[in-house]
């Protein structure tokens, strides 16, 4: 493994230039079972050495704990990193496992101040609306977010899991740098409306879970059997029971391509996502999550893999055969509203 750094791309027409692969930091303190703080810190440092400059978190990850964990790293490397965080998932104090979507102005203002304190920053580089509250006009929500830019609390705006039409409505209020949605060999629903709208408007796509939450790496085959009780993937339909068995069989062509390149399954899955930039004509900056330095080395290595047209054709049918939805409740995703 060489230390070649990843190439760069721009977040939106006027956004920052970042490494063409970012790092999803959620799992360092939330959702994926037991964590190792020292390994996670080493992973952050190794990612930066390899040219990863976009670091993604959210106020809902561990009820703010993920932002607190990342603050020392961001402080030590403030001029080198682009910090992305999100608001919208409110956690009732008496129901810590529940999430309420809020896009109203008072909540946004409360959320941004809380994130700034936890991150120990004066300004957030990229501030996302994590999920859409359909009871609040998106123009109103983005209007408040635009005020945060004018006030110097936020530099650039992003949206997560919005439809193509919602993106267009938002862009009419204020430039949107990036849309974050799930996009992988297993999840391609955004290609119908969101991706064309982003290309048209000059907005970058930031795919989360580009490794199918680890399933595409072959690291587990059945969430019920292979993952700890506190791992939230046990709640996702495609990773359990008959769905898991059917979906595990879909990895066969990924293995075939991986063997041809002397690569891992995860590298092929990431290379496929990276090449969506060329296929669809827009910046694509996936944010695979990991807590191990060796994994971030593996992941960034995928930016140097170019899949042939024959290989892309072999991988093309996978998404249509996937059993089970991305979430048990899809109403909070762009696919649930388009």
Phi, psi and omega in degrees: 000122178271169179262023178303132181277157182285153174292177183240163175210164183256139176276098181077175183296326185239013183275181182285155173274132183225166172301143186290355170229130178258192180228121173277123189257000185308312186293350180289343179211014187195143161085325188251037176083197185303143181244161178233104186301315182295318179295322180294318178297319178295326179295317178301315181294318181294321178301316180296320177301328184270004176096008176280121184238347178262118182243125190248129176219190177196154180293338181278348182284103183069030180052046179093348184296325180295319177298316179298318180299321184281340187307313180298321178296315179297320180296323181286338185230035190304323183279350183258343188245155172248119186263122177243129173221177190219158172231167168129337181260097181277140182247112178298132183303327182268000178222075188296344179265356183265148177235132175243128180278125178227127177239010184284155186302312181301321181292318180300316181294322176294318184293317183293322179294321179294319179294318178300320179294313182295321181281346182058047181238157173272335183209144177263131185290317182221117185245118184260145159279113190292316177215158185266126169268108186291350179274354177243122179306134183296330177298324178292314180298312181292330175299318177294317178299321178296324176299324179296325176295313181296331180276356177081014179270340182221143178266314185223156184249145175223163178228147179236135177054051173253160175278170177299319180290323176295323177296316179298318179296320179293317182297332178291340180267315182202145178304134177254126182279323188207148170244128178253122178212161178290133181206119181197180174302337180263343188225102185234018185296334182290347181291341182288312185232322186289313183297313177301321179294318179297317178299315181299323187265356181075036181253138179280151174258131178242091181290125170263161185049047179292347177257020179058041181055034177095343183295324182288348177273349184078012183286340172210154183242341180208115185300322181297324184268329192256345187244156181290162184299330183270010179273121188288350177293342176294345180264357185261126191304325187282354185252007183228158173059217182297327179299315182299317180296317180295320183286328177298326179292337181286351181281353183304310179294330177296319177297319180300314180292320180300317180297323180294330182261357187061037185241174175271165176301316181298322179295322179291318178299319179289320178300321178299315179295315180302323182284353172299333178301315180287321182295318187255353175072046176205160178294135178229116182236088180292155181235068177300143178259143174202161178237014183232132178303322180296327179289322179292328174296315178298314183297314181293333175300336180294338179291348180257005179261127177246118180276140179283167178297323177297321179292319177298322179294324179293326182275342187305317186285351190301310188301323181292344183259357184293134179263129178097148179280167177295322179228159175296328177239108184270003183293340182268010180247164177299321181296331180286348182243348182269000000 
